[in-house]
Amino acid sequence: MANFIDRRLNSKNKSTVNRQRFIRRYKSQIKKSVEQTVNKRGVTDVDKGENITITKKDLSEPIFHQGKGGIKDRVHPGNDQYNEGDQIKRPPQQSGQGNGQGEASNSGEGEDDFVFSISKDEYLNLLFEDLELPNLEENQLDKLIDYKTVRSGYCAEGVPSNIDIVKSLQGSIARRIAMTSTKRKSLKALEEELTELKQDKHEHIKRIKAITLEIKQLKAKIAKVPFIDTFDLRFRNYAKEAVPTSKAVMFCLMDVSGSMDQATKDIAKRFYILLYLFLTRTYKTIDVVYIRHHTQAKEVDEQEFFYSQETGGTIASSALELMIKVINDRYNPREWNIYGAQASDGDNWADDSPHCRQLMSKKILPISRYFAYIEITQRPHQTLWQQYIQVQEQNSHFAMQHIKTVEDIYPVFRELFKKNIKQVA
C-alpha cells in the first residue's frame, strides 16, 4: 500500500476545508473518543485540545480488484482433527500488525492506528454539540447574544471552496486591460499605418517589413500576459454577526458540607466546569451566580467556588433562600430567563428537606425556566432526593439525575441539556 505524505506548507488555514471534511467523515469515532477523555481529565485541563485515535479498521476503504474467473474444479482433502459442529479457536494474532503487542519478529508488516490532534475549539464544539439551555425565551433583546454567519465582502486569501469566479474574472479582465492597454494602442496604430502603406501606389517594402516585425513582437508580448493570475483571485469572506436574543442567568448551587468528601466535591466541580464552559462557549453574554452552602449559604466568585476549603454541617434550604434573595434583588423574572443547577450528595438535615421542597415548588420553579438537581452518591438516595421526587412529578421543567462515578458526569450533563426538551406548558 502506497502512503503519500503532503509536506507542502499550508498558510492562512488553507487546509481547513480538508480538515473539516475529515472530522465530518469520522465524526462518530471522534465524538466517542472525546466523550471518553472528558472524564479522565483533571479539573484544570478539561478545556484543552485532545489527541484522537482512529483504529485502522475504521480507516479501511473498499477497493476494486480482479476476480477469479472461469470454471474450476477443486478437491478438498478431509481432516482427522475436527468433526461437524466442533468450534475452532481464533488463530493467534500475527506479528507486524502495528498494535505494539506480542514478541519481536523478523517478518510481517502492518499499520498503526491513526492519531491526530484536535484544537481546543474543535474539542469544545464536539463536546457541546446539540446542547442548549431549555425553554429559553426572548424577554429582552439586549444581553444574551447568539451569532450567525453572514457574507462580508471579498478577500484576497481563502480556501478554494470560497472562490468567487465572477469577481476573479472581473479582476483578471481589469489586470489584462491595464497591462496591455499601451501595447494595444501601439498595435492599432501600427496596423493602421500598415494598411495605408499597402494602399499607397508607391512601394514601401522596407517600412512594411519593419512594421510587420514590430506588430509580431507586440502580439507576442500581449499573448504572454496570463489569462488569470493569483492576484486576480477573490474569495467570498464570511463574518459572525451578533444577534441579540435574550437575557439569562444561571445559578450554580454546590453543597460543601462535611458529608461531601473530596472525591464527591471533585465530581461536582467537574460538572460545574462543564456547565461553565458550555454557557460561555454557546452564549456570548450570560450571568453566572455561584453559591456555596453548608449550614449557611454564601454567594462567591468563581475562584472561591471551585477552590475554597470551607466546610460545615448541611442545611440545603439556605442556598435556595439565598438564590431567591438574589433573584428579587437583581434579576426580575419578567426580564430574565432564570436557570439553576444544584449539586449535592443528598445528605441534609431531615427537618430541612421538606422546607427545600416547599421553596422549590412555590418560589423557585414558578419563576424559573429550568432547574436541575444532581445527586452525587453511591449510597441509597437521601431525604433531599425523596422530597424532590414529588417536585419532579408536578413540574416538567425540573430535572433530577444521579451521578455515582466520574464516568457518569458527561452522559448526565448531555441528558440535562440536550436540545428539544419539552417546553413548559
C-alpha positions in Angstrom: 0.0 0.0 0.0 1.4 3.4 -1.0 1.4 6.2 1.6 1.6 9.8 0.5 2.7 12.5 2.9 1.9 16.1 1.9 4.7 18.3 3.3 3.7 21.4 1.5 3.3 24.5 3.6 -0.3 25.5 4.1 -0.5 29.0 5.4 -3.6 31.0 6.4 -5.6 27.9 7.2 -5.9 26.8 3.5 -6.2 23.2 4.6 -9.2 23.9 6.8 -11.7 22.5 4.3 -9.9 19.2 4.1 -9.6 19.0 7.9 -13.3 19.8 8.5 -14.2 17.2 5.8 -12.1 14.6 7.7 -13.7 15.4 11.0 -17.2 15.1 9.5 -16.3 11.8 7.9 -15.1 10.2 11.2 -17.3 12.2 13.5 -18.8 9.3 15.4 -15.4 7.8 16.2 -14.1 11.3 17.2 -17.1 12.1 19.4 -16.7 8.7 21.1 -13.1 9.4 21.9 -13.9 12.9 23.2 -16.6 11.6 25.5 -14.2 9.0 26.9 -11.4 11.5 27.5 -13.5 14.2 29.2 -13.9 12.0 32.3 -10.2 11.2 32.5 -9.1 14.8 32.6 -8.2 16.9 35.6 -10.3 19.8 36.7 -7.9 22.4 35.3 -7.4 20.9 31.8 -10.9 19.9 30.8 -11.0 22.6 28.1 -7.7 21.8 26.3 -7.3 20.1 22.9 -7.0 16.3 22.6 -5.2 13.6 20.6 -7.7 11.4 18.9 -7.0 7.8 17.9 -8.9 6.2 15.0 -8.4 2.5 14.6 -7.1 1.2 11.3 -10.2 -0.9 10.7 -12.3 2.3 10.7 -10.0 3.9 8.0 -10.3 1.0 5.6 -11.9 1.7 2.3 -13.5 -0.6 -0.3 -11.2 -1.4 -3.3 -11.8 -2.9 -6.7 -9.7 -6.0 -7.6 -9.6 -8.6 -10.3 -11.9 -11.5 -9.6 -11.1 -15.2 -10.3 -12.9 -16.2 -13.5 -13.5 -19.4 -15.3 -14.8 -22.8 -14.2 -12.6 -24.6 -11.8 -12.9 -28.0 -10.0 -11.4 -28.3 -6.6 -10.9 -31.4 -4.4 -10.6 -30.6 -0.7 -8.9 -33.2 1.5 -10.6 -34.4 4.6 -9.2 -34.0 8.1 -8.6 -36.1 11.2 -8.8 -33.3 13.7 -12.4 -31.9 13.6 -15.9 -33.3 13.4 -19.0 -31.5 12.3 -20.1 -29.0 15.0 -16.7 -28.5 16.6 -15.7 -24.9 17.5 -12.4 -23.7 16.1 -10.3 -21.4 18.2 -9.4 -18.0 16.8 -5.9 -18.1 15.3 -3.2 -16.1 17.3 -2.6 -12.5 16.1 0.2 -12.3 13.5 3.3 -10.2 14.2 3.8 -6.9 12.5 0.2 -5.6 12.8 1.3 -2.4 14.4 -0.6 -2.7 17.7 2.5 -2.9 19.9 1.5 -6.4 21.2 3.5 -9.7 21.1 7.1 -10.6 20.6 9.6 -9.3 18.1 9.6 -10.9 14.6 11.7 -10.8 11.5 8.7 -10.9 9.2 5.3 -9.4 8.7 4.0 -5.8 8.2 1.0 -3.7 9.2 -0.3 -0.2 10.1 -0.5 1.7 13.4 -3.8 3.3 14.5 -4.1 6.8 13.1 -3.6 9.5 15.7 -4.2 13.2 15.1 -4.7 16.3 17.3 -7.8 18.5 17.5 -7.7 22.0 18.8 -9.4 23.5 21.8 -12.2 25.0 19.7 -12.8 21.7 17.8 -12.8 19.8 21.1 -15.3 22.1 22.7 -17.5 22.2 19.6 -17.8 18.4 19.6 -18.2 18.3 23.4 -21.2 20.7 23.4 -22.8 19.9 20.1 -26.6 19.6 20.2 -26.9 21.1 23.7 -28.8 24.2 24.7 -30.5 26.0 27.6 -34.0 24.5 27.7 -37.1 26.8 27.5 -35.1 29.9 26.6 -37.5 32.8 25.7 -36.8 36.3 24.3 -37.6 38.6 27.2 -35.3 41.5 26.3 -33.1 41.7 23.3 -30.0 43.3 25.0 -27.9 40.8 26.9 -27.6 37.2 25.7 -26.0 37.1 22.2 -26.0 34.4 19.6 -24.1 34.6 16.3 -25.0 33.9 12.7 -22.6 33.7 9.8 -23.1 36.4 7.1 -21.4 37.5 3.9 -18.8 40.2 4.4 -17.4 41.2 1.1 -14.3 39.7 -0.5 -10.7 39.0 0.4 -7.5 38.1 -1.4 -6.9 34.9 0.7 -9.1 32.0 1.4 -9.9 28.3 0.8 -10.6 27.0 -2.8 -14.3 26.3 -2.0 -14.9 30.1 -1.4 -13.5 31.3 -4.7 -15.9 33.8 -6.4 -15.5 33.0 -10.1 -17.2 36.2 -11.4 -15.3 38.5 -9.2 -12.0 36.7 -10.0 -12.7 37.0 -13.8 -13.5 40.7 -13.4 -10.2 41.2 -11.7 -8.5 39.2 -14.5 -10.0 41.4 -17.2 -9.1 44.6 -15.4 -5.5 43.4 -14.9 -5.1 42.4 -18.6 -6.5 45.7 -19.8 -4.2 47.6 -17.5 -1.1 45.6 -18.5 -1.8 45.6 -22.3 -3.6 48.9 -23.0 -0.4 50.8 -24.1 0.7 47.9 -26.3 -2.8 47.5 -27.9 -2.8 51.3 -28.7 0.6 50.9 -30.4 -0.6 47.8 -32.2 -3.6 49.6 -33.5 -1.6 52.5 -34.7 0.9 50.2 -36.5 -1.9 48.2 -38.1 -3.5 51.4 -39.5 -0.1 52.6 -40.8 0.5 49.2 -42.4 -2.9 49.4 -44.2 -2.2 52.9 -45.5 1.3 51.8 -46.8 -0.2 48.8 -48.6 -2.8 51.0 -50.3 -0.2 53.6 -51.4 0.8 53.4 -55.0 4.5 53.8 -54.1 6.4 50.9 -52.7 7.4 50.9 -49.0 9.0 47.5 -48.7 11.5 48.3 -46.0 9.0 50.1 -43.8 6.4 47.4 -44.3 8.9 44.7 -43.1 9.8 46.8 -40.0 6.1 47.4 -39.1 5.3 43.7 -39.7 8.1 42.6 -37.3 7.1 45.2 -34.7 3.4 44.1 -34.9 4.5 40.4 -34.4 6.6 41.4 -31.3 3.7 43.4 -29.8 1.3 40.5 -30.3 3.7 38.1 -28.6 4.1 40.4 -25.6 0.3 40.7 -25.3 -0.1 36.9 -25.6 2.4 36.4 -22.7 0.1 38.2 -20.3 -1.7 35.3 -18.4 -5.4 34.9 -18.6 -5.7 34.7 -14.8 -3.2 35.1 -12.1 -3.1 34.6 -8.3 -3.5 38.4 -7.9 -6.9 38.2 -9.6 -8.4 35.6 -7.2 -11.1 36.8 -4.9 -12.6 34.8 -2.1 -16.0 35.2 -0.5 -15.5 36.4 3.0 -17.7 35.5 5.9 -18.1 37.0 9.4 -20.0 36.3 12.5 -22.8 38.8 13.2 -24.1 39.3 16.7 -27.9 38.5 17.1 -29.2 39.6 20.5 -31.7 37.1 21.8 -32.4 37.1 25.5 -31.2 37.8 29.0 -30.3 34.7 31.1 -28.8 33.9 34.4 -27.6 30.5 35.7 -27.4 29.8 39.5 -24.9 27.2 40.5 -25.6 25.8 44.0 -23.0 23.4 45.5 -23.0 21.5 48.8 -19.7 21.8 50.5 -20.7 20.3 53.9 -18.7 17.7 55.8 -20.6 14.8 54.3 -19.2 15.8 50.9 -15.8 14.1 50.7 -13.0 15.2 48.4 -13.9 12.8 45.6 -17.6 13.9 45.6 -16.6 17.5 45.6 -14.3 16.9 42.6 -17.2 15.3 40.7 -19.4 18.3 41.5 -16.6 20.7 40.3 -16.1 18.8 37.1 -19.9 19.0 36.4 -19.9 22.8 37.1 -16.8 23.3 34.9 -18.5 21.6 32.1 -21.6 23.8 32.7 -19.5 26.9 32.8 -17.6 26.0 29.5 -20.9 25.2 27.8 -22.5 28.5 28.8 -19.5 30.7 27.9 -19.0 28.7 24.7 -22.6 28.7 23.5 -23.7 32.2 24.7 -21.7 35.3 24.4 -23.0 37.0 27.5 -24.7 35.3 30.3 -24.7 35.9 34.1 -23.5 33.1 36.3 -24.1 33.2 40.1 -22.1 30.9 42.3 -23.5 29.8 45.7 -21.7 27.5 48.2 -23.5 26.2 51.2 -23.1 24.1 54.4 -25.3 25.3 57.3 -25.1 28.8 55.8 -25.1 29.8 52.1 -22.8 32.4 50.6 -22.5 34.0 47.1 -18.9 33.7 46.0 -16.8 34.4 42.9 -15.6 31.7 40.5 -12.2 31.3 42.3 -13.7 30.7 45.7 -16.5 28.5 44.3 -14.0 26.0 42.9 -11.1 26.2 45.4 -12.4 27.3 48.8 -11.8 24.7 51.6 -14.6 25.9 53.9 -17.0 23.2 55.2 -19.6 22.5 57.9 -23.0 20.9 58.5 -25.8 20.7 56.0 -28.8 22.9 55.6 -29.6 22.9 51.9 -32.5 25.4 52.2 -30.0 28.2 52.9 -28.8 28.0 49.3 -32.3 28.1 47.9 -33.2 31.1 50.2 -30.1 33.0 49.0 -31.0 32.2 45.4 -34.5 33.7 45.9 -33.0 36.8 47.6 -30.5 37.4 44.7 -33.4 37.0 42.1 -35.5 39.5 44.0 -32.6 42.0 44.2 -31.1 41.7 40.8 -33.0 39.5 38.3 -36.5 40.4 37.5 -38.2 37.2 36.2 -40.1 39.3 33.6 -36.8 40.4 32.1 -34.6 37.4 32.8 -34.6 33.7 31.9 -33.7 32.1 35.2 -31.9 28.7 35.4 -30.5 26.7 38.3 -28.3 23.7 38.9 -27.9 22.2 42.4 -25.2 19.5 43.2 -25.2 17.6 46.5 -24.7 14.2 48.0 -28.3 14.4 49.1 -27.4 14.3 52.8 -29.4 17.0 54.5 -30.8 17.8 57.9 -34.0 15.7 57.9 -36.3 18.6 59.1 -34.9 20.9 56.3 -35.7 18.7 53.3 -39.5 19.3 53.3 -38.7 23.0 53.6 -36.5 22.7 50.4 -39.4 21.1 48.6 -41.7 24.0 49.5 -39.1 26.6 48.4 -38.5 24.8 45.2 -42.2 24.2 44.3 -43.7 27.6 45.4 -40.9 30.2 44.9 -38.2 29.0 42.6 -39.8 26.9 39.9 -42.7 29.3 39.2 -40.2 31.9 38.1 -37.6 29.6 36.5 -37.2 28.2 33.0 -35.4 25.1 34.1 -33.8 23.7 37.2 -31.6 20.6 37.5 -30.7 18.7 40.7 -27.7 16.3 40.6 -27.2 13.9 43.5 -23.6 12.6 43.7 -23.5 9.5 45.9 -23.0 5.7 45.7 -25.3 5.2 48.7 -29.1 4.9 48.5 -30.9 8.2 47.8 -31.2 10.5 50.7 -34.1 12.6 52.1 -33.5 15.5 49.7 -33.9 13.2 46.7 -37.2 11.8 48.1 -38.6 15.3 48.6 -37.5 16.4 45.1 -39.2 13.4 43.5 -42.5 15.0 44.5 -41.5 18.2 42.9 -40.5 16.5 39.7 -43.8 14.8 39.4 -45.6 18.2 39.3 -43.1 20.2 37.3 -41.8 19.2 33.8 -39.1 21.8 33.9 -37.5 20.3 37.0 -34.9 17.5 36.2 -33.1 15.1 38.5 -30.1 12.9 37.7 -27.9 10.6 39.7 -24.1 10.5 39.4 -22.2 7.6 41.0 -18.7 7.8 39.4 -16.7 10.2 37.2 -17.8 8.2 34.1 -21.4 9.4 34.7 -20.7 13.1 34.5 -20.7 13.7 30.8 -23.7 11.4 30.0 -25.7 13.1 32.8 -24.7 16.5 31.6 -25.8 15.8 28.0 -29.1 14.4 29.3 -29.8 17.5 31.3 -29.1 20.0 28.5 -29.9 18.2 25.3 -32.0 20.0 22.7 -35.7 19.8 22.2 -36.6 19.3 25.8 -40.4 19.5 26.2 -41.5 23.1 26.6 -43.2 24.3 29.7 -47.0 24.3 29.1 
